[in-house]
Structure formats: C-alpha cells, structure tokens
Amino acid sequence: MNSATVGVVIVFVIVAIVVVFAVRTIMRRNAQNAADQVIASFQFNEGALRLTESEIIEGYGEDATRHPVAGLTATVEDSGSVNRRLTATRMLLLGPFSLAAPKKLDDRELFLTIEGPATGILRSVTLKDKSAATGAAVRRFAMAINTASRVAVPESPES
C-alpha cells in the first residue's frame, strides 16, 4: 500500500466512526423521546427542549430538568437584521459589479421565552445560514407548549 491509499483508508475509518457515533446518539435520543412520550422537541443553541403532555424537559438523561407544563406561556421574539455592505476585497475583485454582490451580514436570532408560576426558560436560535423553516419550527414548538399548557390547566369552577 502506498501512502495515499493509507491516508484514504484512515480518513474513511474516521468518517465511519463519526457516523456510527452520530447514528447511535440519534437512536438513543429517539428511544428516550419514546420512553418519555415526547410530543414535540427542538434543539436550541443551549441544548434541547422536549415537550410531553404534562412537562417540559431540558435535555436528555436522568439528570434532565423537568418543569410542569400547566400554567406555562411560550412566546417567540426576534432580534437582529440582515445588512449588506461593500467590502474592499469585493470591490477589487469585482470592480463595479461589486455593487450587485454586496456582502451579507446576518445577525438574526429567535428567542423562545417560557414563563410560568415557578418556571423561566430562555432559549435562542441563530438564523444565520438556516432556512426560513427554522423560524417556523420554533414558532410551532411555542404553539405546542401553549396548547399543552391550556390542556393541562384544570378548569376553574364557575362561581
């Protein structure tokens, strides 16, 4: 075997190990979601939030923090903007065509705030280089929390 072949084999083995661990992690999380009867989940910058009919779970494992869903309210707020600017490199490389291809600066983020009688959770998602579907998914997750909260809150007796 020559050194190029050995290099390719080493890279292949490393990629295979990474793929095996990624698949194993996904399978464990799916099994944990099934065991906890998770109805919705989302991976935020700070970690996963998982929703069941009766609680919100922060993360995975036995040490995951659990909050009762009754009485919680979830809201989504956005921050940041997309700006375009000309850079010296683009002007040198593209000349007058750089006006048609300005550099895009995207610092948008979504913040999910979950508040309740004894609960306060804040999570963020950076929207840079992500599809519009990410924002919609965060909003759907907030709607699922609000729906589960309304269902879990017992009806107050009418006076």
C-alpha positions in Angstrom: 0.0 0.0 0.0 1.2 3.4 -0.8 0.9 6.4 1.5 -2.0 7.9 -0.5 -4.0 4.7 0.0 -3.2 4.6 3.7 -4.4 8.2 4.0 -7.7 7.5 2.3 -8.2 4.5 4.5 -7.5 6.5 7.6 -9.9 9.2 6.6 -12.6 6.6 5.7 -12.2 5.0 9.1 -12.5 8.3 10.9 -15.6 9.3 9.0 -17.2 5.8 9.6 -16.5 6.2 13.4 -18.1 9.6 13.4 -21.2 8.4 11.5 -21.6 5.4 13.9 -21.5 7.7 16.9 -23.9 10.2 15.4 -26.4 7.4 14.5 -26.0 5.9 18.0 -26.7 9.3 19.6 -29.8 9.8 17.4 -31.1 6.3 18.2 -30.6 6.9 22.0 -32.4 10.3 21.8 -35.3 8.7 19.8 -35.6 5.9 22.4 -35.5 8.5 25.3 -38.2 10.6 23.5 -40.4 7.5 23.1 -39.9 6.5 26.8 -40.8 10.0 27.9 -43.7 10.2 25.5 -42.4 13.4 23.9 -44.8 15.1 21.6 -42.5 17.9 20.4 -38.9 18.8 20.7 -36.4 21.4 19.4 -32.6 21.7 19.5 -31.6 25.2 20.6 -28.2 26.8 20.9 -28.2 26.0 24.6 -29.5 22.4 24.2 -32.7 20.5 23.6 -36.1 21.2 25.0 -38.7 18.4 24.9 -42.4 18.6 25.5 -44.7 15.9 26.8 -48.4 16.3 27.7 -47.5 17.2 31.3 -44.0 18.7 31.3 -41.1 20.4 29.5 -37.8 18.5 29.8 -34.5 20.4 29.4 -32.0 18.0 27.8 -31.7 14.2 27.9 -30.8 11.7 30.6 -31.8 11.1 34.2 -30.5 14.5 35.3 -32.6 16.4 32.8 -34.6 19.3 34.4 -38.4 18.8 34.3 -41.0 21.6 34.6 -44.8 21.1 34.8 -46.4 22.4 31.6 -49.6 23.6 33.4 -49.7 27.4 33.5 -46.8 28.0 31.2 -46.8 30.6 28.4 -44.3 30.5 25.5 -43.5 33.4 23.3 -41.1 33.9 20.4 -39.3 37.2 19.7 -36.9 38.0 17.0 -33.8 40.2 17.1 -31.2 41.4 14.6 -31.3 42.1 10.9 -29.7 41.3 7.6 -27.4 44.0 6.4 -25.5 44.3 3.1 -22.2 46.2 2.7 -19.4 46.6 0.2 -16.0 45.2 1.1 -12.7 46.3 -0.3 -11.9 42.8 -1.5 -15.1 42.5 -3.4 -14.6 46.0 -5.0 -11.0 44.9 -6.1 -12.1 41.6 -7.4 -15.4 42.5 -9.0 -15.0 46.2 -9.7 -18.3 48.0 -10.5 -20.0 44.6 -10.3 -19.4 44.6 -6.6 -22.4 46.9 -6.3 -24.6 44.0 -7.4 -23.0 41.5 -5.0 -22.6 43.2 -1.6 -21.5 41.1 1.4 -24.5 39.9 3.5 -24.2 40.2 7.3 -26.9 38.2 9.1 -27.1 38.5 12.9 -30.8 37.4 13.3 -31.8 35.3 16.2 -35.1 34.0 17.6 -35.7 33.8 21.3 -38.1 31.4 22.9 -39.3 32.6 26.3 -41.2 30.1 28.5 -42.7 31.6 31.7 -44.9 30.2 34.4 -45.5 30.3 38.1 -42.2 28.7 39.1 -40.5 28.4 35.7 -38.5 30.7 33.5 -36.7 29.3 30.4 -35.0 31.3 27.7 -33.6 29.6 24.6 -32.2 31.1 21.4 -31.7 30.0 17.8 -29.3 31.8 15.4 -30.9 32.1 12.0 -27.7 32.8 10.1 -27.4 30.3 7.2 -30.6 28.5 8.2 -33.7 28.2 6.3 -37.0 30.1 7.0 -38.3 26.7 8.1 -36.3 27.0 11.3 -38.2 30.1 12.4 -41.5 28.4 11.6 -40.4 25.3 13.6 -39.6 27.4 16.7 -43.0 29.1 16.4 -44.7 25.7 16.1 -42.8 24.5 19.2 -44.1 27.5 21.1 -47.6 26.9 19.9 -47.3 23.2 21.1 -46.2 24.4 24.5 -49.1 26.9 24.8 -51.6 24.2 23.6 -50.3 21.6 26.1 -50.4 24.2 28.9 -54.1 25.1 28.2 -55.0 21.4 28.1 -53.0 20.7 31.3 -54.6 23.6 33.3 -57.6 22.4 35.2 -60.8 24.3 34.5 -61.6 26.7 37.4 -65.1 26.2 38.9 -67.6 28.8 37.8 -68.9 31.0 40.6 
